[in-house]
Amino acid sequence: MSLIKCPECNKMVSNTANECPKCGYDFQVKRDLNSFLIYLLFWSIPGILVILMMLFS
């Protein structure tokens, strides 16, 4: 377990916390967005490569 800084109130909070105990900032929303962006990048790059291969073959 490590500590991260809350972007709203700058209090040190556990990296496993779902929200900041001081200000209530929701860390789960940020984790969900990061997971979605990683998923999107993971699948879009191979998809673009397949399309390019089909166009130039």
C-alpha atoms as an extended CHARMM CRD file, in Angstrom:
* protein
*
        57  EXT
         1         1  MET       CA              0.0000000000        0.0000000000        0.0000000000  PROA      1               0.0000000000
         2         2  SER       CA              1.3280000000        3.4220000000       -0.8990000000  PROA      2               0.0000000000
         3         3  LEU       CA              0.0820000000        6.9530000000       -0.5070000000  PROA      3               0.0000000000
         4         4  ILE       CA             -1.0210000000        9.2550000000       -3.3030000000  PROA      4               0.0000000000
         5         5  LYS       CA             -1.9490000000       12.9150000000       -3.1990000000  PROA      5               0.0000000000
         6         6  CYS       CA             -5.5940000000       13.8450000000       -3.6640000000  PROA      6               0.0000000000
         7         7  PRO       CA             -5.8370000000       16.2410000000       -6.6430000000  PROA      7               0.0000000000
         8         8  GLU       CA             -8.6030000000       18.2310000000       -4.9420000000  PROA      8               0.0000000000
         9         9  CYS       CA             -7.3230000000       18.8470000000       -1.3950000000  PROA      9               0.0000000000
        10        10  ASN       CA             -3.6730000000       17.6210000000       -1.5840000000  PROA      10              0.0000000000
        11        11  LYS       CA             -4.1430000000       15.2680000000        1.3950000000  PROA      11              0.0000000000
        12        12  MET       CA             -2.1490000000       12.0140000000        1.3040000000  PROA      12              0.0000000000
        13        13  VAL       CA             -4.5300000000        9.0780000000        0.7700000000  PROA      13              0.0000000000
        14        14  SER       CA             -4.0730000000        5.3280000000        0.3540000000  PROA      14              0.0000000000
        15        15  ASN       CA             -3.8150000000        4.2650000000       -3.2930000000  PROA      15              0.0000000000
        16        16  THR       CA             -6.5170000000        1.6530000000       -2.6260000000  PROA      16              0.0000000000
        17        17  ALA       CA             -9.0810000000        4.2090000000       -1.3690000000  PROA      17              0.0000000000
        18        18  ASN       CA            -12.1610000000        4.7630000000       -3.5110000000  PROA      18              0.0000000000
        19        19  GLU       CA            -12.5800000000        8.3470000000       -2.3540000000  PROA      19              0.0000000000
        20        20  CYS       CA            -10.7210000000       10.9570000000       -0.3480000000  PROA      20              0.0000000000
        21        21  PRO       CA            -11.8480000000       10.9150000000        3.3050000000  PROA      21              0.0000000000
        22        22  LYS       CA            -11.3480000000       14.6890000000        3.5980000000  PROA      22              0.0000000000
        23        23  CYS       CA            -13.0170000000       16.1270000000        0.4790000000  PROA      23              0.0000000000
        24        24  GLY       CA            -14.7950000000       13.0980000000       -1.0380000000  PROA      24              0.0000000000
        25        25  TYR       CA            -12.9530000000       13.1720000000       -4.3810000000  PROA      25              0.0000000000
        26        26  ASP       CA            -13.9070000000        9.9840000000       -6.2510000000  PROA      26              0.0000000000
        27        27  PHE       CA            -10.7680000000        8.0720000000       -7.3090000000  PROA      27              0.0000000000
        28        28  GLN       CA            -12.8350000000        5.2560000000       -8.8650000000  PROA      28              0.0000000000
        29        29  VAL       CA            -14.0200000000        7.5070000000      -11.7160000000  PROA      29              0.0000000000
        30        30  LYS       CA            -10.4190000000        8.3060000000      -12.6030000000  PROA      30              0.0000000000
        31        31  ARG       CA             -9.4490000000        4.5960000000      -12.4720000000  PROA      31              0.0000000000
        32        32  ASP       CA            -12.3870000000        3.6910000000      -14.7130000000  PROA      32              0.0000000000
        33        33  LEU       CA            -11.4430000000        6.3900000000      -17.2460000000  PROA      33              0.0000000000
        34        34  ASN       CA             -7.8040000000        5.2590000000      -17.2700000000  PROA      34              0.0000000000
        35        35  SER       CA             -8.8610000000        1.6320000000      -17.7740000000  PROA      35              0.0000000000
        36        36  PHE       CA            -11.1140000000        2.6370000000      -20.6670000000  PROA      36              0.0000000000
        37        37  LEU       CA             -8.3890000000        4.6860000000      -22.3620000000  PROA      37              0.0000000000
        38        38  ILE       CA             -5.8840000000        1.8280000000      -22.0410000000  PROA      38              0.0000000000
        39        39  TYR       CA             -8.4750000000       -0.6060000000      -23.4680000000  PROA      39              0.0000000000
        40        40  LEU       CA             -9.2200000000        1.7910000000      -26.3220000000  PROA      40              0.0000000000
        41        41  LEU       CA             -5.5380000000        2.2000000000      -27.2030000000  PROA      41              0.0000000000
        42        42  PHE       CA             -4.9130000000       -1.5370000000      -26.8990000000  PROA      42              0.0000000000
        43        43  TRP       CA             -7.5880000000       -2.3910000000      -29.4720000000  PROA      43              0.0000000000
        44        44  SER       CA             -7.3950000000        0.6390000000      -31.7770000000  PROA      44              0.0000000000
        45        45  ILE       CA             -3.7300000000        0.2550000000      -32.7360000000  PROA      45              0.0000000000
        46        46  PRO       CA             -4.0770000000       -3.3470000000      -34.0090000000  PROA      46              0.0000000000
        47        47  GLY       CA             -7.3190000000       -2.3580000000      -35.7430000000  PROA      47              0.0000000000
        48        48  ILE       CA             -5.6160000000        0.4870000000      -37.5950000000  PROA      48              0.0000000000
        49        49  LEU       CA             -2.7560000000       -1.8280000000      -38.5880000000  PROA      49              0.0000000000
        50        50  VAL       CA             -5.1910000000       -4.4090000000      -39.9870000000  PROA      50              0.0000000000
        51        51  ILE       CA             -6.9930000000       -1.7290000000      -42.0100000000  PROA      51              0.0000000000
        52        52  LEU       CA             -3.7040000000       -0.4060000000      -43.3820000000  PROA      52              0.0000000000
        53        53  MET       CA             -2.5790000000       -3.9130000000      -44.3010000000  PROA      53              0.0000000000
        54        54  MET       CA             -5.8510000000       -4.4970000000      -46.1440000000  PROA      54              0.0000000000
        55        55  LEU       CA             -5.5560000000       -1.2110000000      -48.0160000000  PROA      55              0.0000000000
        56        56  PHE       CA             -1.9580000000       -1.7520000000      -49.1400000000  PROA      56              0.0000000000
        57        57  SER       CA             -1.9960000000       -5.4520000000      -49.9210000000  PROA      57              0.0000000000
